[in-house]
Amino acid sequence: MNTQALDRYSDIFVGDGEMARMMRQHDWASSSLGAPDQWPEALKVALRLLLTSKFEMWLGWGPEIAFFYNDAYRPTLGNKHPNSLAVPTKILWAEIWDDIKGRLETVYETGQSTWDRALLLLLERSGYSEETYHTFSYSPLIGDSGKVEGVFCAVAEETERVIGERRISTMRALASGLAAADTQREVVEASFSALAENLQDLPFSALYLFDEHGNARRQWISGGSDDHPLLPCIVTGGSGLWNLKRAWTDQVVDLVDLTEADSVPSGPWPRAPEKAAIVPLIGQGGDNPKGVLISGLNYHRAISDEYVDFLKLIAGQIASRLASAEAFETERRRAEALSEAAQMREQAAIALELLNRQLSSEVELRTAERDRMRELFQQAPSFMCILSGADHVFELVNDAYLQLVGPRQLLGLSVKDALPEVAGQGFIELLDSVFQSGKPYIGRNLQVFLQREGDKEPDERFINLIYQPIVGTDGQVTGIFVDGFDVTHQKRAEDQLQSLNHTLEQRVEQRTHELRTALLQLEKETVERETAQMALRPGAKDGGSWQSYGRCCTRLQQSLAGCKRKPSAPLQGCRRKREGAAASGKRLVRRCPRREIGIPTPGIRSPPAA
């Protein structure tokens, strides 16, 4: 097509979008519609409106309803684009022609518009027959002749919303039923009632529980008869179609190929599932699973991570409630045993009457505690909400979430506008990161300040939460699912306990130091006392002191006597003897306590002479 023709058609195919360019370059002369400059003015006006709109639109013209569409409608076509332009609608949408034929005939024959909300259409746009939902209206296009010559359609695809709400409804029904289930049988019945209502996502399901020998015994089946050969009553570990070995040992979801299986239940769909999932019911503390949930996967939906996570959430709720029911049944059997013992004691003797009353009181107390725990559990569900788009707009919230943030308007508002106080606390940044990366975020004991009451200071709360990205069919993140619990009381109790332990440790260390110091002082005083007692005991330590003192005195007297008997002795020799005797006496006095040699000691009375 030459440049002059392109310029001429630019007033019909307006805009710079992909579809506008394709329409300007299309060889219309070889089509049943002919050259665009010969088209009716009504068609030209409708095309201008179509190409300039950002909303999903298409129009058909002529008896063949030749197909035109804008850029916003391309995702709905999937792999049919870009080869859909000017194709007759009957050929383009052959797989849903029976669904839309009557609506198009109504527009062409009566000139009346049609309206459908979330209409189910199985589209061949992704390599398989895909479950999709669309809200749309067919409106007549009046030609220059005054008759209906075309149809105009404004459409909004709501596949993700419909399927998301359907799964949330299943989770809500399951949680509600399990909350009132106290025994294993009641848990089994509640799970069946909830899952049997959602055959769209679970065309067939079966719950198996392991017995003491490791064999899986079927508890119920939905979507098929009780004697269906695909799901036997007993499944051994690693035999047949259902190999439960990985679920038992590795505790992972295992996908099973059903293409070779016979009589696979299809639920409400025309095609039976080609895959099934074996989801282990993982108990608490990493124990072996209590059983498995086997579910057929909807053929008309892709097996995505979101689909598998939905099955994991179902299995997790069932497993958790089975564990609680097991504990409850153990307690119930114990209470029944106590009651029987009480009856036996009542029949035994009057002397045991008091004991029987105490036992009955204990049974009543435990029953009251059980009822109270049940009420607390029913009143403490997790908070949940769904955020849509990159601005994180509230699309759906539950009562627990409103209880957390306080009474306020949330739906239709972004997190930044609805909860302005969380700005700067890191949560909006975490939401942006999850939305951009597509990776979930798990947070524990996160601190958040919420303006729960308008005229008061922000309330400090601690929460555990999960940000789970919601991925569309095109692989892009369209929103975020938020689930969590308010753990403020638990966090504050842990902080108080740590503070108390630290204070107690300091006090114990202080008392230990004081006791050690007192013991050392006591030992020192004991040694000093023993030393003093030894010193005060006569002859105990220096028994030879008196003898030495006596000899010294004898030598001194002899020296003095010699000096008197020998007056002619040289005076110098006598002086030397006196000085030597005096020195010996001084040494003896220093070596002996004063009281041992009869010399009075200050403060101590000398013993009387013998």
Helices and strands as residue ranges (DSSP letters): H 3-9, H 18-25, G 28-30, G 36-38, H 41-52, E 57-61, E 66-69, G 71-73, H 74-77, G 78-80, H 89-92, G 94-96, H 97-110, E 114-124, E 129-142, E 148-157, H 159-179, H 184-195, E 205-210, E 216-222, E 234-235, H 245-249, E 254-257, E 275-281, G 284-286, E 291-296, H 305-348, G 350-352, H 353-378, E 383-388, E 393-397, H 399-405, H 415-418, G 420-422, H 427-437, E 441-450, E 459-471, E 477-486, H 488-536, H 545-565, H 571-591, G 594-597
